[in-house]
Amino acid sequence: MADEKKIFKVTIDNITIEVEAGTSILQAARSIGGDVVPPAMCYYSKLQGSGGKCRTCLVEVTAGSTADPRPMPKLVASCRTNVMEGMVVKSITSERVIDARNGVVEFLLINHPLDCPICDQAGECHLQDLSYEHGKEGTRYEFQRRTFEKHDLGPYIQLHMTRCILCYRCVFVADQLTEKREHGVLDRGDHSEIATYIEKALHNDFIGNVIDVCPVGALTDRTFRFKNRVWFLKPMDAHRDCPKCSGKVTLWNRGDEVYRVTARKNQWGEVEEWICNDCRFQKKKTSDWIIEGPTVVSRHSVISQGHYVGTVNPKEFLPAVMGGRNPRLLMDIHTVSEVNDPEIQLSKIEGPATSDVFGEEEKQE
């Protein structure tokens, strides 16, 4: 009989939950949901070794455990720190955490260009959301920003290194999903960049997934560049019988035209199942797919405008209060109020139409 897993109680922002031993603080917070969940720009649950690089998920541990209730002296990365029995964590309730996130976002935006009006990632960019919540109106950076020439990594992917925040997600995808990784991090320090040696092209049946995992607009789909905005498109769940992958995708349509195909993502923006290049780049017709229905999009997303899914009308409470009888909506307000005379034209009355005015009109008659 297999040993039962230990269950730890952890308190995050005054909310106590029970999770299995070995669960990270970030995953525990995600089980709670809402604003308690720390942002994550580099962590990806499906990629081994990810996390601990962007520092946006920092939290304050005010009590390490029941056995050792002392607070941790420094803020810790929630994606790389596991929970302990009796641990107490502060996320949005800590001024230190909010100040640290503001500083991290300012650091991430030091070299990031103001490309949002022309970037294909606009509307679904995690850095855009993060800067909206924790960013500043201006920058204190006085030096020249680093810039790179954008170049094509084959016929389907374009690399715009100037936008990159070095989250390493695309490197982990190529390492763990493809047979041979052909790109990585070159140079050191502020010269570090994601690139291929002598600008080789990336050739692999699953290399298109680096587009989906990129949290910014550094890796973009060349077949979709500058064609449309995501908030003008309608995401639809679809599938096909594919011999290479699951074939479960999201089609981005405008009318009957398919502008792009992406993997399905969960509420944290992570890919649910990887898809192959054939599904992503070659199948751009509605007839190639079996349409399942509209994709459920968060109401807080700009993409959700005009096509909410799963919404319901509020329940009418009046019949329940009135013993099952429907209210009488049609009635003569003049006979009920006994104030407004329907024969008097309000537009001909000088000044406001008060009860005194109606009384004067009756006297004149």
Secondary structure as UniProt FT lines:
FT   STRAND          7..12
FT   TURN            13..14
FT   STRAND          15..20
FT   TURN            21..22
FT   HELIX           25..32
FT   HELIX           34..36
FT   TURN            45..46
FT   TURN            48..49
FT   TURN            56..57
FT   STRAND          58..63
FT   STRAND          76..77
FT   TURN            78..80
FT   TURN            85..86
FT   STRAND          87..90
FT   TURN            92..93
FT   HELIX           95..108
FT   TURN            116..118
FT   TURN            120..123
FT   HELIX           126..134
FT   STRAND          151..152
FT   STRAND          157..159
FT   HELIX           161..163
FT   HELIX           169..177
FT   STRAND          183..186
FT   HELIX           189..191
FT   STRAND          193..196
FT   HELIX           197..199
FT   TURN            205..208
FT   HELIX           209..213
FT   STRAND          219..221
FT   TURN            222..227
FT   HELIX           230..232
FT   STRAND          234..239
FT   STRAND          248..254
FT   TURN            255..256
FT   STRAND          257..263
FT   TURN            267..268
FT   HELIX           278..282
FT   HELIX           286..288
FT   STRAND          290..294
FT   TURN            299..300
FT   HELIX           302..304
FT   TURN            305..306
FT   HELIX           318..321
FT   TURN            322..324
FT   HELIX           333..337
FT   TURN            342..343
FT   HELIX           346..348
FT   HELIX           355..364
//
